[in-house]
Amino acid sequence: MDELVSRAYECRTGVDAARVWSALTDSEQTPSYLYGMTLVSSWTEQATVHAAHPLGHALRGQVLCCRPDERLSYVLQGTADDPPVYLTWLITPDEGGCTVRLEVDELDGNDDADDTWRVVLTRLAELLAPA
């Protein structure tokens, strides 16, 4: 029986929630922190999400929750036989910026997941670093 594994990661940034939202939903920005993957969607609830990599890898998914500048949840899956990965991005504004929390839920999570998702958050924080 498959077991759901949940993980959470956080980073702090000195930019506002709108800038974080842009990084999460702009197909020109997602490759810089998602291992080259370009996410394309209308970013409305139940909308389709397409994720493509220049080397040919592709994922497909669906937006589960979309509250601009606050919360974005979606599920991604390679093929019908692949286990889905549920991603929830939470943006919490505070003085001088925001905290970004990524919650990852996946069936039978792999041992390398922590390394994978920590790098995503590190790269996102680098992208969001004020110029």
Secondary structure, 3 states (H helix, E strand, C coil): CCCEEEEEEEEEECCCHHHHHHHHHCCCCHHHCCCCCEEECCCCCCCEEEEECCCCCEEEEEEEEEECCCEEEEEEECCCCCCCEEEEEEEEEECCEEEEEEEEEEECCCCCHHHHHHHHHHHHHHHHCCC
